[in-house]
């Protein structure tokens, strides 16, 4: 399969956003390329999934129950975990950084000198104390290309007093889109997000995000999301997202 | 002005999303009401601004420079601060929680028993260590109803390796929309968000978000946002947002 790593989006720094003292200038900010590939991405879902969910790791999986999870959250988790037994659904692991998720795969624009000394964290795992921030777990159905994310927002995700910040929901929707798009067809970068908020989410509630791949077209993956209460009686928000399809190369 | 606090959105708990052990069940999740008010909100911007930016507080303002700010961030901050001297622009303070911002104003659905013991934080201030998460400051132009937000994402806002999470940008866009919508016309709750991502933002870059109120119609505030590099040569993202107009009542 052709390498996409020499695409115009990435390359040597021209210092467009040079931030002296920082180490990130090697990633460029050119236009997102309009690539046209004939590759059938869908056939490699199984390979992607088995690599993504490798058990051969001692990295901490943040998508596991802890004492802060409410009874509703636990019940839904157990129900979904039960469904993984026949292999139709898989529980996605969730590590501290996406660098951990794609170990052994090459990231565009990252030079050899990029150090790992800095403590990077994926945004939706930025608050480490249990229950304070994001509590969530994503389950994925490879053959149907859909996901379910269980989400329990903590008090550090506040927007209006005692209510979850709209941006916190959107960020997790984007994250669920992103992981789903990656496993379903090498979706890597968000192109569009569109969210309609229907009802407020009190801090501490449980929210179920149902994400589906609607279509894959012109190297774009189109996804939809419905965020509801566990009993499906309350619709919190509806969203859609478009992701760019790019395949990562082995290092 | 009529009180909006008895609107159907809020009220006593019916436990739709009951999360035992938590204290937030008093906020209900009914449909966002379609209110039709003839009130001219714009006349009260000055009052809102002077209350919001009150100097009579000993709360920590997180929107102040610290050692993690890059030279670009500092330069832009100083330029905008200079513009506040003639009173045309104001620098918004940024406290730990929105409860601090609207002290003395009544929040719908919050009963007297709601305790403040829990440590709540506004999502975009959820990471307290300087430089690790969100570094940002918002300046507002009351008469033109527009804002400028300076944003420097830290390593805890990661999406793809070394690149800012799309959701982290959207959350700050939502936050800037929200504060602008509130001061420009009592905009309180996000109804819609729509974002087009154009280029990736490396961790540590400086991003300038220019937010404008496009129109206020049918009790909705329509806003736009352009996220660019400081020299305006790189367009990172464009967004729009719609907020519901609701006036807070004195306690």
Boltz contact constraints between the chains, C-beta under 6 A:
constraints:
  - contact:
      token1: [A, 16]
      token2: [B, 234]
      max_distance: 6.0
  - contact:
      token1: [A, 17]
      token2: [B, 205]
      max_distance: 6.0
  - contact:
      token1: [A, 17]
      token2: [B, 229]
      max_distance: 6.0
  - contact:
      token1: [A, 19]
      token2: [B, 70]
      max_distance: 6.0
  - contact:
      token1: [A, 19]
      token2: [B, 204]
      max_distance: 6.0
  - contact:
      token1: [A, 19]
      token2: [B, 205]
      max_distance: 6.0
  - contact:
      token1: [A, 20]
      token2: [B, 71]
      max_distance: 6.0
  - contact:
      token1: [A, 22]
      token2: [B, 204]
      max_distance: 6.0
  - contact:
      token1: [A, 24]
      token2: [B, 162]
      max_distance: 6.0
  - contact:
      token1: [A, 24]
      token2: [B, 202]
      max_distance: 6.0
  - contact:
      token1: [A, 24]
      token2: [B, 203]
      max_distance: 6.0
  - contact:
      token1: [A, 24]
      token2: [B, 204]
      max_distance: 6.0
  - contact:
      token1: [A, 27]
      token2: [B, 202]
      max_distance: 6.0
  - contact:
      token1: [A, 29]
      token2: [B, 199]
      max_distance: 6.0
  - contact:
      token1: [A, 29]
      token2: [B, 234]
      max_distance: 6.0
  - contact:
      token1: [A, 70]
      token2: [B, 19]
      max_distance: 6.0
  - contact:
      token1: [A, 98]
      token2: [B, 160]
      max_distance: 6.0
  - contact:
      token1: [A, 98]
      token2: [B, 161]
      max_distance: 6.0
  - contact:
      token1: [A, 99]
      token2: [B, 161]
      max_distance: 6.0
  - contact:
      token1: [A, 107]
      token2: [B, 161]
      max_distance: 6.0
  - contact:
      token1: [A, 118]
      token2: [B, 155]
      max_distance: 6.0
  - contact:
      token1: [A, 120]
      token2: [B, 155]
      max_distance: 6.0
  - contact:
      token1: [A, 120]
      token2: [B, 158]
      max_distance: 6.0
  - contact:
      token1: [A, 121]
      token2: [B, 156]
      max_distance: 6.0
  - contact:
      token1: [A, 122]
      token2: [B, 158]
      max_distance: 6.0
  - contact:
      token1: [A, 123]
      token2: [B, 157]
      max_distance: 6.0
  - contact:
      token1: [A, 123]
      token2: [B, 165]
      max_distance: 6.0
  - contact:
      token1: [A, 123]
      token2: [B, 167]
      max_distance: 6.0
  - contact:
      token1: [A, 123]
      token2: [B, 168]
      max_distance: 6.0
  - contact:
      token1: [A, 126]
      token2: [B, 127]
      max_distance: 6.0
  - contact:
      token1: [A, 126]
      token2: [B, 156]
      max_distance: 6.0
  - contact:
      token1: [A, 127]
      token2: [B, 126]
      max_distance: 6.0
  - contact:
      token1: [A, 155]
      token2: [B, 118]
      max_distance: 6.0
  - contact:
      token1: [A, 155]
      token2: [B, 120]
      max_distance: 6.0
  - contact:
      token1: [A, 156]
      token2: [B, 121]
      max_distance: 6.0
  - contact:
      token1: [A, 156]
      token2: [B, 126]
      max_distance: 6.0
  - contact:
      token1: [A, 157]
      token2: [B, 123]
      max_distance: 6.0
  - contact:
      token1: [A, 158]
      token2: [B, 120]
      max_distance: 6.0
  - contact:
      token1: [A, 158]
      token2: [B, 122]
      max_distance: 6.0
  - contact:
      token1: [A, 160]
      token2: [B, 98]
      max_distance: 6.0
  - contact:
      token1: [A, 161]
      token2: [B, 98]
      max_distance: 6.0
  - contact:
      token1: [A, 161]
      token2: [B, 99]
      max_distance: 6.0
  - contact:
      token1: [A, 161]
      token2: [B, 107]
      max_distance: 6.0
  - contact:
      token1: [A, 162]
      token2: [B, 24]
      max_distance: 6.0
  - contact:
      token1: [A, 165]
      token2: [B, 123]
      max_distance: 6.0
  - contact:
      token1: [A, 166]
      token2: [B, 174]
      max_distance: 6.0
  - contact:
      token1: [A, 166]
      token2: [B, 190]
      max_distance: 6.0
  - contact:
      token1: [A, 167]
      token2: [B, 123]
      max_distance: 6.0
  - contact:
      token1: [A, 167]
      token2: [B, 170]
      max_distance: 6.0
  - contact:
      token1: [A, 167]
      token2: [B, 171]
      max_distance: 6.0
  - contact:
      token1: [A, 167]
      token2: [B, 174]
      max_distance: 6.0
  - contact:
      token1: [A, 168]
      token2: [B, 123]
      max_distance: 6.0
  - contact:
      token1: [A, 170]
      token2: [B, 167]
      max_distance: 6.0
  - contact:
      token1: [A, 170]
      token2: [B, 170]
      max_distance: 6.0
  - contact:
      token1: [A, 171]
      token2: [B, 167]
      max_distance: 6.0
  - contact:
      token1: [A, 171]
      token2: [B, 171]
      max_distance: 6.0
  - contact:
      token1: [A, 174]
      token2: [B, 166]
      max_distance: 6.0
  - contact:
      token1: [A, 174]
      token2: [B, 167]
      max_distance: 6.0
  - contact:
      token1: [A, 190]
      token2: [B, 166]
      max_distance: 6.0
  - contact:
      token1: [A, 190]
      token2: [B, 197]
      max_distance: 6.0
  - contact:
      token1: [A, 191]
      token2: [B, 197]
      max_distance: 6.0
  - contact:
      token1: [A, 192]
      token2: [B, 196]
      max_distance: 6.0
  - contact:
      token1: [A, 193]
      token2: [B, 195]
      max_distance: 6.0
  - contact:
      token1: [A, 194]
      token2: [B, 194]
      max_distance: 6.0
  - contact:
      token1: [A, 195]
      token2: [B, 193]
      max_distance: 6.0
  - contact:
      token1: [A, 196]
      token2: [B, 192]
      max_distance: 6.0
  - contact:
      token1: [A, 197]
      token2: [B, 190]
      max_distance: 6.0
  - contact:
      token1: [A, 197]
      token2: [B, 191]
      max_distance: 6.0
  - contact:
      token1: [A, 199]
      token2: [B, 29]
      max_distance: 6.0
  - contact:
      token1: [A, 202]
      token2: [B, 24]
      max_distance: 6.0
  - contact:
      token1: [A, 202]
      token2: [B, 27]
      max_distance: 6.0
  - contact:
      token1: [A, 203]
      token2: [B, 24]
      max_distance: 6.0
  - contact:
      token1: [A, 204]
      token2: [B, 19]
      max_distance: 6.0
  - contact:
      token1: [A, 204]
      token2: [B, 22]
      max_distance: 6.0
  - contact:
      token1: [A, 204]
      token2: [B, 24]
      max_distance: 6.0
  - contact:
      token1: [A, 205]
      token2: [B, 17]
      max_distance: 6.0
  - contact:
      token1: [A, 205]
      token2: [B, 19]
      max_distance: 6.0
  - contact:
      token1: [A, 229]
      token2: [B, 17]
      max_distance: 6.0
  - contact:
      token1: [A, 234]
      token2: [B, 16]
      max_distance: 6.0
  - contact:
      token1: [A, 234]
      token2: [B, 29]
      max_distance: 6.0
